[in-house]
Amino acid sequence: MYQYDQYDHQIVQERVAQYRDQVRRRLSDELTEDEFRPLRLQNGLYMQRHAYMLRIAVPYGLLSSKQMRLFAHIARKYDKGYGHFTTRQNIQFNWIKLEETPDILAELAAAEMHAIQTSGNCIRNITSDEYCGVAADEIVDPRPYAEILRQWSTFHPEFAYLPRKFKIAINGALEDRAAIAVHDIGLSVVKNAEGEIGFRILVGGGMGRTPILGSEIRDFLPWQHVMTYIEAIMRVYNQYGRRDNIYKARIKILVKAIGIEEFTRQVEAEWQDIKDGPGTLTVEELQRVAAYFTAPAYETLPNYTAIEQDKAANKAYANWLQRNVKPHKVPGYAIVILSLKKTGVAPGDATAEQMDFIADLADRYSFGELRITHEQNLVLSDVKQSELMQLWQEAKAQGLATPNIGLLTDIICCPGGDFCSLANAKSLPIAGAIAERFDNLDFQHDIGDITLNISGCINACGHHHIGNIGVLGVDKDGSEWYQVSIGGSQGNESAIGKIIGPSFSAQQMPTVIERLLQVYVRERIEDERFIDTLQRTGITPFKEFVYATAIN
């Protein structure tokens, strides 16, 4: 994985020193809260309902075991013993003391990490496919491009004060696992008829108050020009994006207002001036960065044939293999997802003890490397197939092997009103009540693939718009209610869900989900997924059945 050079170290250490002085001035009242607010936000520090929250950047979701142990240390020393992994492949700590934040950032810097640009109107953490470099369907490993984007965007003076926050995602495989369609810029690696590598570029995607899927601005751009083309997009947005209205400041609003054709024309005109300039990528530069992402020392292994016997002998193990283990591009190896969705635990949360344990697993089974997924789970990317049984037994003992990846209780959920000052309603109790109602793995496996996403407010940190079932917390006369949408999807078939009707109380939500599932079971044909049945039948039968009788 990427290692800091002298410039990275200097930049991050200087930022820590700068921030330490800012905190000193705030604590001594030399700075007012209004003066300090933009300074702390530049370092990922938010004021929430009960305490400060610190969001730490994990570039493209890639972590070393050493860095995971540091998270455990931060959770234990500075927080309440746990951390929360997010849909942006970052980690958040929700109980931070202001006076201790400079020390946290200093410890992060020593482990080649920071919290820079995890907030503010700037280019946020670059996200990507959690299976980068190991996916069986990968065209090109996107991590070198993601790292180049990270270096380019960090402290970029021209884009330090954008109209609004800006998010970029990059996918390098046939299957889109980076949700590129709902990002401000989405990049997907493609090959043209001659076999040359380039990028398909989407612009103007996003969720929040106005959910929109990105529009294609280029179907093929040679890889050498990806940086200059992104720069041209950013310049058009920076100049013409609205700064007078926070709700209309995202690039998606600009694209919608002038149309994708006119937006493309402006970008192309801007690009002509810089397309062959110093931002053009060279083979040498790409190879230099790619050298940090060379394959680990894989052994030459046959596929582990005894795995079928193990599955036949142990149904629980077979279920875990089916849901939590994915194909690897190297024979004899597998990708393993550690579920952070055990019933009774807030989705995405991990204790300090679990983080230390996961770091140990990474060292013993996966070359000391970890990934964070958009679904708030963790990945061991390089596990020998012959060691899967042993790994499963160890992970199961620590509550990390729930075989529910992609199933109903693999709920994506923001912290909501329990922590966030922006939330209209609590998310975690709703997730907990639904998980408890359907805590039957046989039922979940019968239902099959289905995504359930919950957000506590319109900012959509839980990505509710692209859940097969989406739940949004809303305020109704000072009370917490929940709006339900269905039909959302991410990946190659991205779609925005449609609201089914009036909102529901917290107590009604498990029954609402149950009624949606009853329609699915009634209407599905053979092995249809929930989303397939919904697309075939339309929203009407689901809506009618949910509202047919009163819900107690």
Secondary structure, DSSP 4 states (H G I P E B T S, - for coil): -----HHHHHHHHHHHHHHHHHHHHHHTTSS-HHHHHHHHHTTTEEE-SSSEEEEEP-GGGEEEHHHHHHHHHHHHHHSSSEEEE-TTS-EEEEEE-GGGHHHHHHHHHHTT---TTSSSSSB---EE-TTTTTBTTBSS--HHHHHHHHHHHTT-GGGSS-SS-B-EEEE-BSS--S-GGGSSEEEEEEE-TT--EEEEEEES-B-TTS-BPPEEEEEEEEGGGHHHHHHHHHHHHHHHS-SS-GGG-SHHHHHHHH-HHHHHHHHHHHHHTTTTSTTS--HHHHHHHHGGG-----------TTHHHHHHH-HHHHHHHHHHEEEBSSTTEEEEEEP---TTS-TTEEEHHHHHHHHHHHHHHSTTEEEE-TTS-EEEEEEEGGGHHHHHHHHHHTT---S-TTSTTS-EE--GGGT-TT-SS-SHHHHHHHHHHT--HHHHHHH-S--EEEESSTT-TT-GGGSSEEEEEEEETTEEEEEEEE--B-GGG-B--EE-SS-EEGGGHHHHHHHHHHHHHHH--TT--HHHHHHHH-SHHHHHHHTSS---
